């Protein structure tokens, strides 16, 4: 018969919450129903998936957990694509945007699209990078505008298991945010390698993720001083000014970084901050208009 998607979702929830009762509350089931779904899934796969006391995945369950997000995301993507073709999503324009995505090109394109489609149901959400792409793949947003670091000839590494398409919207150089008075704050340019042993903010949704800095330099350094959760660029600036850690941001967005903070351009060749528009499957007319506006904005100043 194959794996039941709902049973798979229930399994993922139980593992994430480490509790049958907590998963039941979250999913709106009885605890007995959750237990029955897990038992049916184990019977279908002919393997025990969960240890019960305490609740934790078995070796087989851990292997299934590696596949589950991609399987469920592809199912959501297929459902969303069918809805778009069937017309049930027509007139919706939900846009998921990351904190450092190029704001001016997006604002211009949104304004032009609103003028052309005054009755479209327009929603813009500020979210993290992974959430933005996942929302598009799962049909929870018609378009994502996401940012990240890439070499000049490379696309962004998009964090989604479902197939998506992307369009480059903007590129900018990068800068390091330093607190005023930092020994290197007077430099005209600076290399990442000279700061790899400094303490950094772990703020992947509002600055360049530390994983990308490590990949760019081939180093395991860049120790985090604290984690900053959420897509707030202002919070990053305030934390840098307070001496809680350094951060890398797009240089164009850091030209006036705020009191107590200095933005020093990176000297590392080949690294750019890129913004891309991302969508999945077929596009409605209103989404086409917005994507075309973003394409036109590539030649305009940020």
VOBA-1610 file (N, C-alpha, C; in pm, whole numbers, padded with zeros to 5 digits, always signed):
BEGIN
Unk+00082-00121+00000Unk+00000+00000+00000Unk+00085+00127+00000Unk+00207+00121+00055Unk+00293+00237+00061Unk+00274+00315+00190Unk+00365+00409+00213Unk+00362+00487+00337Unk+00253+00593+00329Unk+00172+00602+00435Unk+00068+00703+00446Unk+00133+00835+00487Unk+00115+00942+00407Unk+00178+01070+00441Unk+00139+01121+00580Unk+00014+01101+00620Unk-00028+01151+00751Unk+00044+01075+00862Unk+00062+00945+00844Unk+00138+00869+00943Unk+00282+00918+00950Unk+00337+00953+00835Unk+00474+01004+00832Unk+00484+01139+00903Unk+00384+01226+00882Unk+00383+01355+00953Unk+00372+01334+01104Unk+00289+01238+01142Unk+00274+01209+01285Unk+00405+01158+01343Unk+00473+01072+01271Unk+00603+01020+01316Unk+00703+01135+01336Unk+00709+01227+01241Unk+00801+01341+01252Unk+00768+01425+01375Unk+00640+01447+01401Unk+00599+01526+01517Unk+00637+01457+01647Unk+00617+01327+01655Unk+00650+01253+01777Unk+00800+01262+01804Unk+00881+01246+01700Unk+01026+01254+01718Unk+01066+01395+01760Unk+01011+01496+01693Unk+01049+01634+01723Unk+01014+01672+01866Unk+00897+01627+01913Unk+00851+01662+02047Unk+00893+01561+02153Unk+00945+01445+02107Unk+00988+01338+02199Unk+00875+01296+02292Unk+00752+01297+02238Unk+00636+01266+02322Unk+00516+01232+02236Unk+00449+01121+02267Unk+00326+01085+02197Unk+00213+01182+02237Unk+00207+01216+02365Unk+00098+01303+02411Unk+00113+01445+02356Unk+00236+01496+02352Unk+00258+01631+02299Unk+00227+01635+02150Unk+00264+01529+02077Unk+00232+01523+01934Unk+00082+01518+01913Unk+00012+01445+01999Unk-00134+01436+01988Unk-00198+01574+02007Unk-00150+01648+02106Unk-00205+01783+02129Unk-00177+01874+02010Unk-00056+01868+01956Unk-00020+01955+01844Unk-00100+01923+01719Unk-00125+01793+01695Unk-00193+01750+01573Unk-00344+01744+01587Unk-00394+01757+01710Unk-00538+01752+01730Unk-00593+01610+01732Unk-00510+01512+01769Unk-00552+01373+01779Unk-00558+01331+01926Unk-00615+01215+01949Unk-00600+01152+02080Unk-00464+01083+02083Unk-00415+01059+02203Unk-00287+00988+02214Unk-00298+00847+02157Unk-00415+00786+02173Unk-00437+00652+02118Unk-00427+00653+01966Unk-00481+00758+01902Unk-00475+00766+01756Unk-00331+00782+01708Unk-00252+00860+01781Unk-00111+00876+01745Unk-00039+00742+01756Unk-00063+00670+01865Unk+00000+00539+01884Unk-00039+00443+01772Unk-00165+00447+01732Unk-00211+00358+01624Unk-00144+00394+01491Unk-00128+00523+01465Unk-00062+00562+01340Unk+00084+00518+01337Unk+00153+00533+01449Unk+00294+00490+01455Unk+00303+00339+01439Unk+00213+00267+01503Unk+00213+00121+01492Unk+00186+00077+01349Unk+00092+00146+01281Unk+00062+00112+01142Unk+00181+00141+01051Unk+00253+00251+01079Unk+00370+00285+01000Unk+00481+00182+01021Unk+00499+00140+01145Unk+00600+00038+01174Unk+00565-00094+01106Unk+00436-00127+01103Unk+00392-00250+01037Unk+00415-00240+00886Unk+00386-00124+00827Unk+00405-00106+00684Unk+00552-00118+00646Unk+00640-00061+00728Unk+00783-00062+00697Unk+00856-00183+00756Unk+00783-00262+00834Unk+00837-00386+00892Unk+00964-00360+00973Unk+00958-00253+01055Unk+01072-00220+01140Unk+01024-00135+01256Unk+01079-00155+01376Unk+01047-00064+01487Unk+01110+00072+01461Unk+01033+00178+01476Unk+01079+00312+01444Unk+01107+00397+01567Unk+01041+00366+01678Unk+01055+00448+01798Unk+01078+00364+01922Unk+01173+00407+02005Unk+01183+00357+02142Unk+01077+00432+02223Unk+01010+00362+02313Unk+00898+00425+02385Unk+00939+00492+02515Unk+01040+00444+02583Unk+01076+00500+02714Unk+01228+00516+02725Unk+01282+00636+02701Unk+01214+00756+02655Unk+01186+00748+02505Unk+01101+00839+02457Unk+01066+00839+02315Unk+01184+00891+02234Unk+01234+00807+02145Unk+01348+00842+02060Unk+01348+00749+01940Unk+01399+00795+01825Unk+01400+00709+01708Unk+01499+00595+01721Unk+01461+00477+01671Unk+01554+00365+01659Unk+01647+00395+01541Unk+01738+00303+01513Unk+01826+00323+01398Unk+01744+00332+01269Unk+01643+00246+01257Unk+01556+00252+01138Unk+01476+00382+01136Unk+01430+00426+01254Unk+01355+00550+01262Unk+01440+00671+01225Unk+01566+00670+01267Unk+01656+00781+01232Unk+01678+00787+01082Unk+01686+00669+01019Unk+01703+00666+00873Unk+01577+00721+00804Unk+01460+00683+00853Unk+01336+00735+00795Unk+01327+00885+00814Unk+01373+00934+00929Unk+01367+01077+00958Unk+01452+01158+00860Unk+01557+01100+00807Unk+01639+01169+00707Unk+01562+01192+00578Unk+01473+01098+00544Unk+01398+01107+00418Unk+01267+01184+00434Unk+01211+01186+00554Unk+01075+01236+00574Unk+01054+01380+00529Unk+01140+01477+00567Unk+01113+01616+00526Unk+01105+01633+00375Unk+01197+01569+00302Unk+01194+01580+00156Unk+01070+01518+00096Unk+01028+01402+00148Unk+00909+01335+00098Unk+00786+01423+00119Unk+00771+01476+00241Unk+00653+01556+00273Unk+00654+01688+00196Unk+00772+01746+00178Unk+00780+01871+00104Unk+00743+01851-00043Unk+00786+01741-00101Unk+00751+01714-00241Unk+00601+01690-00256Unk+00539+01626-00159Unk+00395+01607-00163Unk+00322+01741-00155Unk+00369+01828-00065Unk+00309+01962-00054Unk+00328+02040-00183Unk+00448+02027-00244Unk+00475+02099-00369Unk+00383+02050-00480Unk+00363+01919-00488Unk+00274+01865-00591Unk+00131+01914-00570Unk+00086+01915-00445Unk-00050+01962-00415Unk-00065+02110-00453Unk+00037+02190-00420Unk+00031+02333-00451Unk+00033+02358-00600Unk+00112+02279-00676Unk+00120+02299-00820Unk-00012+02265-00887Unk-00077+02158-00840Unk-00208+02122-00893Unk-00309+02232-00865Unk-00302+02292-00745Unk-00394+02401-00710Unk-00372+02521-00801Unk-00244+02550-00832Unk-00216+02664-00920Unk-00271+02640-01060Unk-00250+02519-01112Unk-00299+02487-01246Unk-00452+02490-01248Unk-00514+02442-01139Unk-00659+02439-01131Unk-00722+02574-01108Unk-00640+02672-01074Unk-00691+02808-01058Unk-00734+02844-00918Unk-00724+02750-00822Unk-00772+02780-00687Unk-00683+02881-00615Unk-00558+02897-00664Unk-00468+02994-00601Unk-00459+03124-00680Unk-00541+03139-00785Unk-00535+03259-00869Unk-00574+03382-00787Unk-00498+03491-00808Unk-00526+03614-00736Unk-00453+03625-00604Unk-00387+03517-00561Unk-00306+03520-00439Unk-00164+03561-00473Unk-00107+03648-00393Unk+00034+03683-00408Unk+00095+03693-00268Unk+00139+03578-00219Unk+00204+03572-00089Unk+00354+03566-00114Unk+00427+03663-00060Unk+00570+03674-00085Unk+00645+03657+00047Unk+00735+03561+00052Unk+00820+03538+00170Unk+00955+03604+00143Unk+00997+03694+00231Unk+01117+03775+00209Unk+01213+03758+00326Unk+01343+03744+00295Unk+01443+03737+00401Unk+01492+03876+00438Unk+01552+03888+00555Unk+01582+04019+00613Unk+01677+04102+00528Unk+01773+04039+00460Unk+01874+04113+00386Unk+01853+04111+00235Unk+01739+04061+00190Unk+01709+04065+00047Unk+01695+04210+00002Unk+01737+04240-00123Unk+01740+04377-00173Unk+01604+04444-00159Unk+01588+04543-00070Unk+01455+04598-00043Unk+01402+04690-00152Unk+01489+04770-00215Unk+01438+04866-00313Unk+01385+04801-00440Unk+01459+04708-00502Unk+01402+04640-00619Unk+01271+04570-00588Unk+01263+04508-00470Unk+01140+04439-00433Unk+01026+04538-00414Unk+01053+04649-00346Unk+00947+04749-00323Unk+00896+04806-00454Unk+00987+04833-00548Unk+00946+04886-00678Unk+00859+04785-00753Unk+00905+04659-00753Unk+00831+04556-00826Unk+00695+04531-00762Unk+00687+04534-00628Unk+00559+04516-00560Unk+00464+04631-00592Unk+00517+04753-00594Unk+00432+04869-00623Unk+00374+04861-00764Unk+00458+04819-00861Unk+00411+04807-00999Unk+00307+04696-01012Unk+00328+04586-00939Unk+00233+04475-00945Unk+00101+04512-00878Unk+00107+04584-00767Unk-00016+04629-00702Unk-00096+04721-00793Unk-00026+04807-00869Unk-00093+04898-00961Unk-00161+04821-01074Unk-00093+04717-01123Unk-00146+04638-01234Unk-00256+04542-01189Unk-00249+04495-01065Unk-00346+04398-01013Unk-00401+04449-00880Unk-00486+04551-00883Unk-00532+04613-00758Unk-00614+04520-00669Unk-00671+04415-00727Unk-00755+04326-00647Unk-00682+04200-00600Unk-00555+04188-00633Unk-00479+04071-00589Unk-00465+04074-00436Unk-00472+03957-00376Unk-00457+03945-00230Unk-00307+03937-00200Unk-00249+04050-00159Unk-00104+04062-00143Unk-00064+04053+00004Unk+00029+03962+00034Unk+00084+03948+00168Unk+00235+03933+00158Unk+00308+04009+00237Unk+00454+03999+00242Unk+00493+03960+00384Unk+00570+03852+00396Unk+00612+03802+00527Unk+00764+03804+00537Unk+00816+03855+00647Unk+00960+03854+00672Unk+00994+03727+00749Unk+01073+03640+00688Unk+01101+03508+00746Unk+01249+03474+00726Unk+01289+03359+00779Unk+01424+03310+00760Unk+01442+03247+00623Unk+01569+03224+00584Unk+01598+03174+00450Unk+01534+03038+00424Unk+01555+02944+00514Unk+01500+02810+00493Unk+01349+02815+00489Unk+01288+02893+00578Unk+01143+02903+00583Unk+01087+02964+00454Unk+01159+03061+00396Unk+01111+03127+00274Unk+01103+03029+00158Unk+01210+02953+00136Unk+01213+02858+00024Unk+01116+02743+00049Unk+01110+02695+00172Unk+01018+02587+00205Unk+00873+02630+00185Unk+00842+02756+00219Unk+00706+02807+00200Unk+00666+02805+00053Unk+00759+02840-00035Unk+00731+02837-00179Unk+00710+02693-00225Unk+00800+02605-00185Unk+00791+02465-00229Unk+00663+02399-00180Unk+00618+02437-00060Unk+00499+02375-00001Unk+00370+02444-00042Unk+00379+02550-00124Unk+00258+02619-00168Unk+00203+02717-00067Unk+00282+02752+00035Unk+00238+02849+00135Unk+00272+02992+00093Unk+00352+03007-00012Unk+00385+03138-00070Unk+00402+03118-00220Unk+00363+03219-00296Unk+00378+03210-00442Unk+00520+03247-00487Unk+00590+03325-00405Unk+00724+03370-00441Unk+00805+03393-00314Unk+00933+03363-00321Unk+01026+03398-00214Unk+01133+03490-00272Unk+01174+03587-00194Unk+01288+03673-00231Unk+01391+03653-00121Unk+01499+03581-00155Unk+01594+03535-00055Unk+01734+03587-00086Unk+01817+03591+00017Unk+01953+03640+00000Unk+02053+03537+00051Unk+02179+03555+00014Unk+02285+03468+00061Unk+02417+03507-00003Unk+02522+03432+00031Unk+02655+03457-00023Unk+02685+03356-00131Unk+02745+03403-00240Unk+02781+03313-00350Unk+02898+03372-00427Unk+02971+03286-00496Unk+03071+03333-00591Unk+02999+03394-00711Unk+03071+03477-00787Unk+03008+03551-00896Unk+02939+03460-00997Unk+02993+03342-01021Unk+02939+03253-01124Unk+02847+03146-01068Unk+02824+03145-00937Unk+02746+03038-00874Unk+02609+03088-00830Unk+02506+03002-00838Unk+02376+03037-00782Unk+02379+03021-00631Unk+02277+03071-00564Unk+02264+03047-00421Unk+02236+02900-00395Unk+02286+02850-00284Unk+02254+02714-00241Unk+02120+02721-00167Unk+02013+02682-00234Unk+01879+02698-00177Unk+01842+02578-00090Unk+01796+02603+00032Unk+01768+02496+00127Unk+01631+02435+00110Unk+01609+02362+00001Unk+01479+02299-00020Unk+01496+02166-00090Unk+01416+02068-00050Unk+01422+01938-00115Unk+01337+01935-00242Unk+01240+02024-00253Unk+01154+02027-00371Unk+01219+02109-00481Unk+01189+02077-00607Unk+01248+02155-00717Unk+01193+02297-00720Unk+01282+02394-00732Unk+01242+02534-00742Unk+01321+02599-00855Unk+01270+02710-00904Unk+01338+02791-01004Unk+01379+02922-00941Unk+01486+02986-00992Unk+01536+03108-00931Unk+01579+03208-01036Unk+01571+03335-01001Unk+01613+03445-01086Unk+01698+03541-01003Unk+01817+03576-01054Unk+01901+03672-00983Unk+01836+03810-00988Unk+01825+03873-00872Unk+01764+04005-00863Unk+01869+04113-00842Unk+01966+04088-00753Unk+02065+04192-00722Unk+02190+04127-00664Unk+02303+04198-00678Unk+02429+04156-00619Unk+02496+04277-00555Unk+02558+04255-00440Unk+02629+04361-00369Unk+02757+04305-00309Unk+02856+04391-00283Unk+02972+04346-00206Unk+02933+04324-00060Unk+03025+04270+00016Unk+03000+04238+00157Unk+03085+04327+00248Unk+03039+04345+00370Unk+03113+04423+00469Unk+03103+04355+00605Unk+03203+04378+00688Unk+03203+04329+00826Unk+03157+04441+00918Unk+03060+04412+01003Unk+03018+04508+01104Unk+03105+04492+01227Unk+03173+04601+01265Unk+03261+04604+01383Unk+03210+04711+01479Unk+03227+04691+01608Unk+03192+04799+01700Unk+03290+04914+01684Unk+03241+05035+01698Unk+03330+05152+01691Unk+03437+05136+01798Unk+03560+05166+01761Unk+03670+05151+01854Unk+03740+05017+01844Unk+03687+04927+01760Unk+03755+04799+01736Unk+03891+04828+01673Unk+03996+04751+01708Unk+04130+04778+01654Unk+04137+04780+01502Unk+04044+04711+01433Unk+04048+04706+01287Unk+03942+04795+01222Unk+03873+04875+01301Unk+03763+04954+01247Unk+03810+05065+01153Unk+03938+05100+01158Unk+03990+05204+01070Unk+04040+05153+00936Unk+04036+05023+00914Unk+04083+04965+00788Unk+03993+05006+00673Unk+04052+05022+00553Unk+03972+05050+00434Unk+03903+04924+00384Unk+03972+04810+00397Unk+03918+04680+00360Unk+03976+04578+00456Unk+03908+04464+00467Unk+03954+04363+00561Unk+03926+04224+00507Unk+04014+04129+00536Unk+03994+03990+00494Unk+03929+03910+00607Unk+03844+03818+00568Unk+03777+03734+00668Unk+03876+03656+00753Unk+03984+03610+00691Unk+04082+03528+00762Unk+04140+03601+00883Unk+04148+03734+00877Unk+04205+03809+00989Unk+04109+03818+01107Unk+03985+03776+01087Unk+03884+03784+01193Unk+03827+03648+01231Unk+03883+03541+01178Unk+03820+03410+01198Unk+03825+03363+01343Unk+03917+03419+01423Unk+03923+03379+01565Unk+03849+03477+01655Unk+03790+03581+01597Unk+03708+03673+01676Unk+03575+03605+01710Unk+03500+03663+01801Unk+03368+03610+01833Unk+03264+03672+01742Unk+03168+03589+01698Unk+03070+03628+01597Unk+02929+03607+01647Unk+02838+03687+01595Unk+02696+03663+01620Unk+02651+03547+01532Unk+02582+03452+01591Unk+02521+03343+01515Unk+02379+03385+01483Unk+02364+03463+01375Unk+02234+03521+01336Unk+02207+03487+01191Unk+02178+03360+01160Unk+02170+03316+01020Unk+02056+03377+00941Unk+01955+03433+01008Unk+01843+03492+00934Unk+01853+03643+00919Unk+01959+03704+00975Unk+01972+03849+00967Unk+02113+03895+00933Unk+02203+03801+00908Unk+02339+03831+00864Unk+02387+03709+00787Unk+02507+03718+00731Unk+02559+03602+00659Unk+02581+03488+00759Unk+02523+03369+00737Unk+02539+03258+00831Unk+02686+03220+00850Unk+02721+03182+00972Unk+02859+03143+01000Unk+02900+03022+00916Unk+02806+02935+00883Unk+02840+02820+00798Unk+02891+02866+00662Unk+02834+02976+00610Unk+02880+03028+00480Unk+03016+03094+00491Unk+03044+03159+00604Unk+03177+03217+00625Unk+03281+03107+00633Unk+03248+02999+00702Unk+03343+02887+00713Unk+03367+02822+00578Unk+03260+02806+00500Unk+03275+02746+00368Unk+03358+02835+00277Unk+03340+02967+00287Unk+03412+03059+00200Unk+03561+03062+00230Unk+03598+03038+00356Unk+03738+03046+00395Unk+03803+02909+00413Unk+03722+02802+00406Unk+03776+02669+00429Unk+03824+02650+00572Unk+03760+02721+00666Unk+03801+02719+00805Unk+03687+02671+00894Unk+03723+02609+01005Unk+03624+02568+01105Unk+03613+02672+01216Unk+03674+02788+01197Unk+03678+02890+01301Unk+03547+02969+01304Unk+03554+03100+01328Unk+03438+03188+01346Unk+03350+03141+01462Unk+03407+03139+01584Unk+03329+03092+01700Unk+03214+03186+01733Unk+03097+03131+01761Unk+02982+03218+01795Unk+02989+03265+01940Unk+02954+03390+01963Unk+02946+03442+02099Unk+02806+03426+02156Unk+02706+03433+02065Unk+02567+03416+02107Unk+02482+03388+01984Unk+02368+03327+02005Unk+02274+03301+01896Unk+02168+03410+01897Unk+02137+03460+01778Unk+02033+03562+01763Unk+01929+03506+01667Unk+01812+03477+01718Unk+01707+03411+01641Unk+01611+03514+01585Unk+01582+03501+01454Unk+01484+03590+01392Unk+01547+03680+01288Unk+01466+03725+01191Unk+01518+03805+01079Unk+01521+03954+01107Unk+01592+03997+01212Unk+01598+04139+01248Unk+01738+04194+01225Unk+01755+04271+01116Unk+01884+04332+01088Unk+01919+04438+01194Unk+01820+04508+01246Unk+01845+04609+01349Unk+01901+04545+01475Unk+01851+04427+01509Unk+01901+04358+01628Unk+02048+04320+01612Unk+02087+04282+01490Unk+02228+04251+01463Unk+02315+04373+01488Unk+02272+04488+01434Unk+02349+04612+01451Unk+02364+04647+01599Unk+02255+04636+01673Unk+02261+04669+01816Unk+02354+04576+01892Unk+02351+04448+01859Unk+02437+04352+01928Unk+02585+04375+01894Unk+02614+04408+01768Unk+02752+04439+01731Unk+02799+04563+01807Unk+02716+04667+01811Unk+02752+04790+01882Unk+02779+04764+02030Unk+02709+04667+02087Unk+02727+04635+02229Unk+02847+04546+02255Unk+02918+04506+02147Unk+03036+04422+02164Unk+03006+04275+02182Unk+02887+04230+02140Unk+02849+04090+02159Unk+02899+03999+02048Unk+02954+04055+01941Unk+03005+03973+01832Unk+03004+04051+01702Unk+03073+03997+01602Unk+03080+04060+01471Unk+02978+03996+01378Unk+02956+04059+01263Unk+02862+04005+01164Unk+02902+04054+01025Unk+02872+03973+00924Unk+02892+04012+00784Unk+02757+04038+00722Unk+02745+04151+00653Unk+02619+04193+00591Unk+02650+04250+00453Unk+02547+04269+00368Unk+02572+04334+00239Unk+02619+04478+00259Unk+02724+04517+00186Unk+02783+04650+00205Unk+02683+04760+00171Unk+02600+04741+00071Unk+02503+04843+00033Unk+02403+04872+00142Unk+02369+04768+00219Unk+02273+04786+00327Unk+02338+04834+00455Unk+02472+04842+00453Unk+02542+04881+00575Unk+02613+05015+00560Unk+02573+05094+00459Unk+02640+05222+00436Unk+02620+05317+00554Unk+02507+05303+00625Unk+02485+05381+00746Unk+02441+05285+00855Unk+02533+05207+00908Unk+02495+05095+00994Unk+02445+05133+01131Unk+02462+05257+01172Unk+02409+05295+01302Unk+02518+05341+01396Unk+02477+05411+01502Unk+02571+05464+01599Unk+02644+05351+01670Unk+02774+05366+01683Unk+02853+05266+01754Unk+02897+05150+01670Unk+02870+05153+01538Unk+02905+05042+01450Unk+02975+05097+01326Unk+03077+05024+01279Unk+03150+05060+01158Unk+03141+04943+01061Unk+03114+04974+00933Unk+03109+04871+00829Unk+03236+04879+00746Unk+03316+04773+00749Unk+03441+04769+00672Unk+03424+04670+00557Unk+03440+04714+00431Unk+03422+04623+00317Unk+03517+04505+00323Unk+03470+04390+00278Unk+03555+04271+00270Unk+03650+04282+00152Unk+03772+04233+00173Unk+03872+04229+00065Unk+03874+04094-00005Unk+03796+03998+00043Unk+03797+03865-00016Unk+03739+03868-00157Unk+03820+03830-00254Unk+03778+03834-00394Unk+03674+03726-00423Unk+03578+03760-00506Unk+03484+03659-00557Unk+03362+03635-00473Unk+03355+03691-00351Unk+03238+03670-00267Unk+03141+03787-00282Unk+03015+03754-00307Unk+02912+03856-00326Unk+02790+03822-00242Unk+02716+03924-00206Unk+02583+03905-00148Unk+02483+03908-00262Unk+02404+03802-00276Unk+02311+03792-00388Unk+02168+03779-00336Unk+02076+03842-00407Unk+01933+03826-00383Unk+01871+03757-00504Unk+01789+03655-00478Unk+01722+03582-00585Unk+01573+03571-00557Unk+01495+03571-00665Unk+01352+03540-00657Unk+01336+03391-00683Unk+01255+03325-00601Unk+01242+03179-00607Unk+01094+03142-00615Unk+01061+03050-00705Unk+00924+03001-00716Unk+00928+02852-00749Unk+00813+02788-00738Unk+00803+02645-00763Unk+00687+02618-00859Unk+00712+02533-00960Unk+00606+02493-01052Unk+00560+02606-01141Unk+00435+02598-01183Unk+00377+02699-01272Unk+00348+02827-01194Unk+00346+02941-01264Unk+00322+03070-01200Unk+00194+03132-01252Unk+00117+03189-01160Unk-00002+03265-01199Unk+00041+03396-01265Unk-00052+03460-01333Unk-00022+03583-01407Unk+00032+03693-01316Unk-00027+03707-01197Unk+00017+03812-01106Unk+00159+03785-01057Unk+00194+03659-01040Unk+00331+03625-00999Unk+00428+03653-01113Unk+00386+03620-01236Unk+00469+03651-01354Unk+00502+03800-01359Unk+00402+03883-01329Unk+00422+04027-01334Unk+00526+04071-01231Unk+00518+04015-01111Unk+00613+04052-01006Unk+00754+04004-01042Unk+00766+03882-01094Unk+00897+03830-01133Unk+00957+03915-01244Unk+00874+03956-01341Unk+00922+04042-01449Unk+00970+04176-01394Unk+00898+04231-01294Unk+00941+04355-01232Unk+01073+04342-01161Unk+01095+04229-01095Unk+01222+04204-01029Unk+01335+04189-01130Unk+01304+04125-01244Unk+01405+04112-01349Unk+01444+04248-01403Unk+01347+04337-01423Unk+01375+04472-01471Unk+01456+04553-01370Unk+01437+04522-01242Unk+01504+04599-01137Unk+01651+04567-01124Unk+01698+04463-01193Unk+01838+04424-01179Unk+01933+04534-01224Unk+01892+04615-01321Unk+01981+04719-01372Unk+01969+04849-01293Unk+01879+04854-01196Unk+01858+04977-01120Unk+01945+04977-00995Unk+01982+05095-00944Unk+02062+05102-00822Unk+01984+05052-00702Unk+02058+04993-00605Unk+01994+04945-00483Unk+01969+05059-00387
//
